[in-house]
C-alpha cells in the first residue's frame, strides 16, 4: 500500500518535517511493508522555509535581522537557482513581540528581502503568517528604503505621525526583482475584516485599542495607496502583505504555492491513501490551512484523506465538509500531558493505531 504523509506543523511541539517523520515511524511499526511518501507541508507561516528546503533542496544561508523591537534575531534565506524564499515569522513571530504589538516593527522582514536580493535572487517569495506585528508593513518599507515625514519603523504607534510616504527608494532597490507574497489570508488591511480587527486581539491588542490602531493603519494607507489596502491579502501578517503589494508583489495562496512546489497532486495520484494533520483540527482549518488544502488535492486525485491531530475539535459532519474521511486525536489516545511531553512519540503511537484500520 502507498501512503502519502503530508502534515502541517503541530504548533509549539513539532515542525512539519518532524510530524511527518513521527507519523511514518509509527505507521511502519504496524505496516512495515507499506510504501510511505513524506511530504511535509506549510501554508506560508512558520515552517515555510523548512518545508520548501526539504522538497526543493537549495542552499540555506544564515542571516541576522532586526526583531520587532530592535534586538537582533537569527533567520535564514533559502536559495534555489534564482529564487529566494524567506519566512516572515522568523523575523516577527509572536514569540519575539511578547504582547507589545502596537510598537512592534516589521523591519526585519524587509532586511530578509534585502539579504535575498544581495545574494543574487531575482525572485523573492515571502511566506506570510505567524506574525506578531501589526504595522501595515511600514517597517518592511523603511528597511527597503522608503521615507516618510513620520516614523515607519516603530510599529503601528509610529504611524500616527505619518502623512506622506515616498516609496521611490524601496522601488529602486528592488528594480528587476519579482516579489511574491505567499499567504492564504484574504483580509484587507483595515476595517471590519481588516488585520487589526481580525487578528489584533490574538496579538495582544485590546478590544479598547482596536479602533485607534486601525485608524493609524487607515492614515498610513491614505499616505501610500488606499486602493491597494482594500485588496485581498493586504491584511496578511499584520499588513506585511499590504507593503509587498504596494511594491508590486503578486499574491499566491501559501498552501497552493507549497502544494505546487512539492508536486503534491502528482504524488497523491500515486498513493492509495493521503494522511495529513496539524496541532488543532477545527473548522478554522477551512481558512486556507494545510489539512483543507491537502484534502482538496486528495479529492481531485480520488484518494481518501485522513487527519492526525493533537486535538480534533470538529464533528464528523464538519470533518467531511473539510474533505476528511476520519480524524484522530493524539490527546484522546495518550492524554494531554504526554501529548505535550513527548509529542513525537505520542504522534507515532497514534499513527501506529490508525494504520491498523487503514493499511491493507
Beta strands, then each sheet from edge to edge (+ up, - down):
strand 1: 2-5
strand 2: 35-38
strand 3: 59-66
strand 4: 72-80
strand 5: 83-87
strand 6: 123-127
strand 7: 147-148
strand 8: 165-166
strand 9: 178-182
strand 10: 250-252
strand 11: 273-281
strand 12: 304-312
strand 13: 326-329
sheet 1: 2+ 1+ 11+ 12+ 13+
sheet 2: 3+ 4- 5+ 6+ 9+ 10+
sheet 3: 7+ 8-
end
